[in-house]
Amino acid sequence: MLPNTLFIGQQLYYLPVCESTNSEAYQLLIKNKATEGCTVITDEQTKGRGQRGNSWEAEPGKNITLSVILSPVFVPVRQQFYLNMAVSLAVLDLLHEKGATDAQVKWPNDLYINDKKLGGILIENTISSSTLQHSIVGIGLNINQLYFGVDTATSLAAVTGTGINLEQLTARLLELLEKRYLELRNGKQARLKYEYLQNLYRYQEQHLFIVNGKTEPGSIVGIDEDGRLGVNFNGELQFFGFKEISYVI
């Protein structure tokens, strides 16, 4: 399944079952067994973690569940959200290629289509001085699963009506991830941010949000340098961290 890449996915660990690919990747990292681009893939994750500490559950053998180890030492700590942007765009590139042309990234890094979740990204960083030392990029994508325990989830197969070869799709994802990562390494931050905003769920649209327990109408206007979401509430621009605002969907 080796992808056509320089380094991402060239060192590959496949585990039929594991608790968490991010946790397995971290163990490889601390034992000095991983080079940059090392990828851990599983068919079944028993204790997968999502954003904000949520769990991530998927039907075994039907979806993409993997983690990639990166060494983005060129990224200042204050600009670490650019890595999220690059990874999110790589996943969107894949979804758009495969027919889910309406897929968008829901801040900070979930993948949505038609108000339903297609997947999610969890990036865990190790910081050294003022830059990132290592990043473990966890990606979970619903691909061939057709039935979910909640009505807010969907899959690529459900959207396109076509079953997909997981090995080929995974290889393509790793190729696109390397492409976007190299754009970041080559100083294309402005381009990445522009594309991220153009593909941002509910960008510059009036919708309801929950802030401090209250539901208010507002419009997303952008992302600041720290990756906080900028929302205009009745002419007042406010910025929010990951746990400070919720969408009403």
Sequence and secondary structure as in RCSB ss.txt:
>XXXX:A:sequence
MLPNTLFIGQQLYYLPVCESTNSEAYQLLIKNKATEGCTVITDEQTKGRGQRGNSWEAEPGKNITLSVILSPVFV
PVRQQFYLNMAVSLAVLDLLHEKGATDAQVKWPNDLYINDKKLGGILIENTISSSTLQHSIVGIGLNINQLYFGV
DTATSLAAVTGTGINLEQLTARLLELLEKRYLELRNGKQARLKYEYLQNLYRYQEQHLFIVNGKTEPGSIVGIDE
DGRLGVNFNGELQFFGFKEISYVI
>XXXX:A:secstr
   S SSTTTSEEEEEEES HHHHHHHHHHTT   TT EEEEEEESSEE GGG EE   TTSSEEEEEEE  TTS
BGGGTHHHHHHHHHHHHHHHHHTT TT EEETTTEEEETTEEEEEEEEEEEEETTEEEEEEEEEEE  S    SS
TTB  HHHHHS    HHHHHHHHHHHHHHHHHHHHTT HHHHHHHHHHTBTTBT EEEEEETTEEEEEEEEEE T
T  EEEEETTEEEEE TTS EE  
